[in-house]
Amino acid sequence: MSTEAKTQQTQRRARRRQTIREEFTNLPNLITLARIASIPLVLVFIDDSDPVRSLWACLIFLVASVSDALDGYLARSRKMITVVGKFLDPLADKLLVMAVLVYMVRIGRVPDWIAVLLIGREIAITGLRGIAISEGLVIAASPFGKNKTAFQLIGIAFLILHFPYPLLGTNHVIDFHSVGLTVIYVSLVFSIFSAIQYFQFFLEAAEDKERREAQQGEDPDPPLDDPPTTRA
């Protein structure tokens, strides 16, 4: 390879590296990275002996959760949708939820079997989506999925609060731990139904693809004109 060709290749690589750096530092992705960075803060402030610290943990968790909608809006409105963002955004969401669930299992606020089912569902659906993308399949969004996310975030926020708090201006006291567990149970139901729907949509999309290929006369593995020869 000539010196000029090597120089051009080096410049192309430098431009690619600069592009990746720019993707990491655009505003939507910085918000996503901040959401990941907030996870240790949430865990540090969760405290079984201090309602104020738990309140701060809940506020940080809610701000991090809401930032998911903000970075998505900014990426779409400013045309800043990037490969890095497509990777980081769902990763940040799952890390936030999984980290808090696992930590609250350790301190006894969430039954371990619930955390296993919720985390297992996320891993299974992520793998299913990866297979669908590799096969060129389009899976419709499950209506149960949005409900699952909403109930899950609310339930986790209540479990982070944990302590009984009086309603503002009233004498009524809410046990946020009990309410949070109830909401988590509801989110578990939505999680199971949405997982079933995703698998159903995946099978329907795969069957539809096969049907279209058959109609177009495509043979994914056409027979060879001549049989292969075998050498002794």
C-alpha positions in Angstrom: 0.0 0.0 0.0 1.4 3.4 -1.0 2.1 6.2 1.5 -0.8 8.3 0.1 -3.3 5.4 0.4 -2.2 4.8 4.0 -2.6 8.5 4.8 -6.2 8.5 3.3 -7.0 5.3 5.3 -5.8 6.9 8.5 -7.8 10.1 7.8 -11.0 8.0 7.2 -10.5 6.1 10.5 -9.9 9.4 12.3 -13.2 10.8 10.8 -15.0 7.7 11.9 -13.7 8.0 15.4 -14.6 11.7 15.5 -18.1 10.8 14.4 -18.5 8.3 17.3 -17.2 10.9 19.7 -19.7 13.4 18.4 -22.5 10.9 18.8 -21.6 10.3 22.4 -21.5 14.0 23.2 -24.7 15.2 21.5 -27.4 16.3 23.9 -29.8 13.4 23.8 -27.0 10.9 24.4 -25.5 13.0 27.2 -28.9 12.8 28.9 -28.9 9.0 28.4 -25.4 8.8 29.9 -26.6 10.9 32.8 -29.4 8.4 33.4 -26.8 5.6 33.6 -24.7 7.7 36.0 -27.7 8.3 38.3 -28.0 4.6 39.1 -25.3 4.6 41.8 -26.9 7.7 43.4 -30.3 6.0 43.6 -28.7 2.9 45.3 -26.7 5.0 47.7 -29.7 7.0 48.9 -32.0 4.0 49.4 -32.0 3.7 53.2 -34.1 1.5 55.5 -33.6 3.8 58.5 -34.0 7.3 56.9 -37.2 8.4 55.1 -35.6 11.6 53.8 -32.8 9.7 52.1 -35.3 7.3 50.5 -37.3 10.3 49.3 -34.2 11.7 47.6 -33.6 8.2 46.0 -37.2 8.2 44.7 -36.8 11.7 43.3 -33.6 10.8 41.5 -35.2 7.6 40.1 -38.2 9.5 38.8 -36.0 12.2 37.2 -33.9 9.5 35.5 -37.1 7.7 34.3 -38.6 10.9 32.9 -35.4 11.7 31.1 -36.0 8.7 28.9 -38.9 10.6 27.2 -36.8 13.8 27.1 -33.8 12.4 25.2 -36.1 10.6 22.8 -38.0 13.8 22.0 -34.8 15.7 21.5 -33.3 13.1 19.3 -36.3 13.0 17.1 -37.0 16.8 17.0 -33.4 17.7 16.4 -32.7 14.8 14.0 -30.0 13.5 16.3 -30.9 9.8 16.2 -27.6 7.9 16.2 -26.4 4.4 16.4 -24.9 5.1 19.8 -28.3 6.4 21.0 -30.1 3.4 19.7 -27.8 1.2 21.8 -27.5 3.4 24.9 -31.2 4.4 25.3 -32.7 0.9 25.9 -29.6 -0.2 27.8 -29.9 2.8 30.2 -33.6 1.9 30.9 -32.9 -1.7 31.6 -29.9 -1.0 33.8 -31.8 1.5 35.9 -34.8 -0.9 36.5 -32.7 -4.0 36.9 -30.1 -2.4 39.3 -32.8 -1.1 41.6 -34.8 -4.3 41.5 -31.7 -6.4 42.4 -30.7 -4.0 45.2 -34.2 -4.1 46.7 -34.2 -7.9 46.7 -31.0 -7.7 48.7 -32.5 -5.4 51.3 -35.8 -7.4 51.4 -38.2 -4.9 49.8 -38.9 -7.1 46.7 -39.4 -10.9 46.6 -36.6 -12.5 44.7 -38.9 -14.5 42.4 -40.6 -11.3 41.1 -37.2 -9.8 40.2 -36.2 -13.0 38.4 -39.4 -13.0 36.4 -39.2 -9.3 35.5 -35.5 -9.4 34.6 -35.9 -12.7 32.7 -38.7 -11.2 30.7 -36.6 -8.2 29.7 -33.7 -10.5 28.6 -36.0 -12.8 26.6 -37.7 -9.9 24.7 -34.3 -8.2 24.0 -33.0 -11.4 22.5 -36.2 -11.8 20.5 -35.9 -8.3 19.1 -32.3 -9.0 18.2 -33.3 -12.1 16.2 -36.2 -10.2 14.6 -33.8 -7.5 13.4 -31.3 -9.9 12.0 -34.1 -11.7 10.1 -35.5 -8.4 8.8 -38.8 -8.8 10.7 -40.9 -6.0 12.0 -42.6 -6.8 15.3 -45.6 -4.6 16.3 -45.4 -2.9 19.7 -47.4 -4.7 22.4 -50.1 -2.5 24.0 -49.4 -4.4 27.3 -45.7 -3.3 27.1 -46.5 0.4 27.7 -48.7 -0.5 30.6 -46.0 -2.8 32.0 -43.4 0.0 31.9 -45.7 2.5 33.5 -46.8 0.2 36.4 -43.2 -1.0 36.8 -41.8 2.5 37.2 -44.5 3.6 39.6 -44.2 0.4 41.7 -40.4 0.7 42.0 -40.7 4.4 42.9 -43.2 3.5 45.7 -40.9 0.7 46.9 -38.0 3.1 47.0 -40.1 5.5 49.2 -40.9 2.4 51.4 -42.0 4.3 54.5 -45.5 5.4 55.4 -46.1 9.0 54.5 -49.1 11.2 55.3 -51.1 12.7 52.4 -50.6 16.4 52.2 -53.2 18.3 54.1 -54.8 15.2 55.5 -54.4 12.7 58.4 -54.4 9.7 56.0 -51.2 7.8 55.9 -50.1 5.7 52.9 -47.9 2.7 53.3 -45.8 3.1 50.2 -44.2 -0.3 50.5 -47.5 -2.2 50.5 -48.8 0.0 47.6 -45.6 -0.5 45.7 -45.7 -4.3 46.0 -49.3 -4.3 44.7 -48.3 -2.1 41.7 -45.3 -4.4 41.0 -47.7 -7.4 41.0 -49.8 -5.6 38.4 -46.8 -4.8 36.3 -45.8 -8.5 36.5 -49.1 -9.5 35.0 -48.7 -7.0 32.2 -45.1 -8.2 31.7 -46.2 -11.8 31.2 -49.0 -10.9 28.8 -46.8 -8.5 26.8 -44.1 -11.2 26.5 -46.7 -13.6 25.1 -47.8 -11.0 22.6 -44.3 -10.3 21.5 -43.7 -14.0 20.8 -47.0 -14.2 19.0 -46.2 -11.1 16.9 -42.7 -12.6 16.1 -44.2 -15.9 14.9 -46.8 -14.0 12.8 -44.1 -11.8 11.3 -41.9 -14.9 10.5 -44.8 -16.7 8.9 -45.7 -13.6 6.9 -42.1 -13.4 5.6 -42.1 -17.0 4.5 -45.4 -16.5 2.8 -44.2 -13.5 0.8 -41.0 -15.3 -0.2 -43.1 -18.3 -1.4 -45.3 -16.0 -3.4 -42.3 -14.3 -5.0 -40.9 -17.7 -6.0 -37.9 -17.3 -3.8 -36.1 -20.5 -2.8 -33.7 -19.9 0.1 -31.8 -23.1 -0.6 -32.0 -23.9 -4.4 -30.8 -27.3 -5.5 -27.5 -27.6 -7.2 -27.5 -28.3 -10.9 -24.8 -30.9 -10.6 -24.3 -33.1 -7.5 -21.1 -32.3 -5.6 -18.2 -34.7 -6.3 -16.5 -36.5 -3.4 -12.8 -36.9 -3.4 -11.3 -40.0 -1.9 
